[in-house]
């Protein structure tokens, strides 16, 4: 596992060292553990799920897609741009479970685009309310290796009245039983941690957090993908 993680990290993020919290999150997800990742803004939480599809592939897993549930288009757009830069195929879906292109719903085949993508970015409403949502979940059965709920504290903040689909994400377990779930947040208070366990009916979450001052990134020495030589990169 360690070799697969290191190879993918050097491919996608050759100038970064995975922090212990990022590495622990990735390892736990790969091992099938549910995690609550509470790391400060700018720490690099998205790196965790950006790497997962490639790692799953290197480990020979058929269920190598990552389903990412986000609350806002702006968050998904930002993730789409980041994934495009590192050549990870992603698709962004609207609340109507349609493919978003140029900030609006397109006529692209949502099933084909999703099945061809490594990472699927979607709203909870797109999966649980939209006409094609449940059909898409059925199409993805056996193909998803991890579920990520981004900005997960919104489940408790919004799920009661504002956006009830956030409180119904437990339905995903019916389609992806035994698939690990990673809940990401930068402001996950104790009450949110307890609420997540109750709302998602998961009692065995592992909480991964860090003190706010530990936010500096480091550069590492990565083996070049094509060749056996090493390229030295100074730490910062």
N, C-alpha and C positions, 0 to 999 in steps of 0.2 A: 504493500500500500504506500509506504513512504517514498519508494522510487517513482510510482505513478504520480503522486502528488508533486514531487519535485520536478519531474519532466514536464508536467502540464504548467506548473508555475513558471518554469523557464521559457516555455513557448509563449504564454499569454502575458506574463508580467516579468520579463527577464531582469528588470532593474529593482525589483522589490524583494525584500525578505518577508516571508509570512511571519506575522507575530504569533506568539504562542496561543493567543486566543483564537486567531483565525485558523491556525493549524488544528487546534483542538476541536473547533466547530466542524471543520471538514472531516476530520477523522471520525468523529461521533456520527455524523450523518452517513458516511460511507458504511459504518458498522451497523447502521439501522436504528440509531438512537434519536429520539426526539430532543431538540435543543431549543432553549430560549436564549437568544444571543442579545445581550444588553450592552452595547458598546457605543462610545461617544460618536457624535457626528464627525465625519472625516476620518474615522478609524479604519475604514475599509471593509464594512460589512458586506457590500455587494460583491467584492472579490470572492467571497466564500461560495456564492452560488454561480458566479461566472465560470468558475473552474470545474464545477461538478460534472457537467455532461462529458467533458473530455476525459476526466478521471474515470467515470463509469465506463466509457468506451475502452480505455486502456486496460481496465480490469475485466473486459469481456462481457459486460452486462448488457442484456437486451433492453432492460428498462432503464434507459440512459437519459431520458428527457427530464427537465426540471420545470415544474408548474409554479409560477410566481404570482401570487395574489397581491395586488397593490390598490390603494384607495384613490389615487389621483392620476389623471393622464400625464401631468407634468413629470411625475416620478417615473412612469413607464417610458416616456419619451427620452428622458435622460438616460435611463438604462439601455434603451434601444441604441442610442448613439454610442455609448461606451462599448456595447457588445459588437457593434459594427466595426469599431476601430480595432478590436482584437480578433476579428473574423470568426465570431461565434454567431451562428444563425439564430435569430430571434424573431418572434412575431408578436405584435401588439394588438390586443383585442379590445373592443369597446364594451360598454355596458350592455349593448345589444348583441354581443358575441359576434361581431363582425370585425374583419381585419381593418386596422387603421393605417392609412397612408396619407401623408401630407396633412396630418391633423384632422382627417375626416374619414368616415366609414367608406370603404371601397367595395367593389363588386367581386373581389378575390374570393376564391373558395376557402372558407375558414377551416374546413377539415383538412384539405390538402396542405394549406400553408402551415397549419399547426403540426401536422404529422411530419412535415419536412423540416421543422424547426427543432433546435436543441433546447431552447428556452422559450416558454410561452408566458407572456405577460398579460394579465387579465384582471378585470374588476370582479369582485365576488358576485355582483349582479349578472355579469356576463355568463357565469357558470350556473347560477342557481335560479335566475329569474328569466333570462332570455330564452326564446323558443329553441335555439340550437344548443343552449348550454349543456343540458343533460346529455344530449346526443354526442356532443364533443367529449364529455367525460367518459362516456361509454367507448368512444373510438380510441381514447387514450389509455384504456385499461391495459395493464401489462407492459406499458411503454414508459411510464413515469417512475423515476428513481428517487425523487424527493419533491416535497411540497414546501414552498417558502411563502410565509405570510410576512410581507414587508410592512413596516410601521404598525406592528401588531397591537400596540396599545390602543389603536383606534377601534379594535373589536369591543373593548369595554366602553370607550368613550362614545362611539357612534352606534354600536350594535343594539342598544336598547330601544331607541326611538328614531334616530336620524336615518341610518342605513341598516335595516334589520338583517340584510344578507350577511353582514359581518358576524352576526351572532349565530348564523346558520352554517358556518363553514365546517362544522362537525360532519355534515353530509358527505364531505370529501372522503371520509374514512370508509364509506360504503363502497366507493369505487377503487380506492387505493389502500386497502387493508394491509397493515404491516409495512407500509411505506413511511419512512421517517418524515417528520414535519419540523421545519426550522422556523421559529418565530423571531423576527429581527426588529430591534428598536434601539433608539438612542436615549429614550426616556422611560424605561420600563420600571415603574414604581412597584413596591411590594404588593399593593392591591391589584395591579394589573397582572402580576405573575400568578397570583392565586386565582384571579378571574379567568385567565387563559386556560388553566387546568380544568376548571369547571365547565367552561363553555365549549371546549374542544374535547372534553371527556378523556383527557390524557393525564394520567397521574405520575408518569415516569419521565417527565421532562428533566433534562440536565441544564442547569443555568450556567451560562458562560458570561462573565462580566469582567470589567477592569476599571481601575481608578482613572479619572479623567486626565491626569497628567501624563499617562503613558500613551501618548499619541504620535510620537515621532516614528517615521518610517526609516528603514535602513535599506541600503543596497547590498546585494550579495554577489558572489562569484557563481556564475551559471555555466554549465557545460553547453557548448554550442550544439544545437540540434543536428546540424550536418557536419559531422567530424568529431574527433576525439580531443581536440585542443580546448583549453580553457581561456576565458576572457576575464581579466581582472577588472572589477569595478570597485572603486573606493567607497567606503562607508560614508554616510552623511548623518 
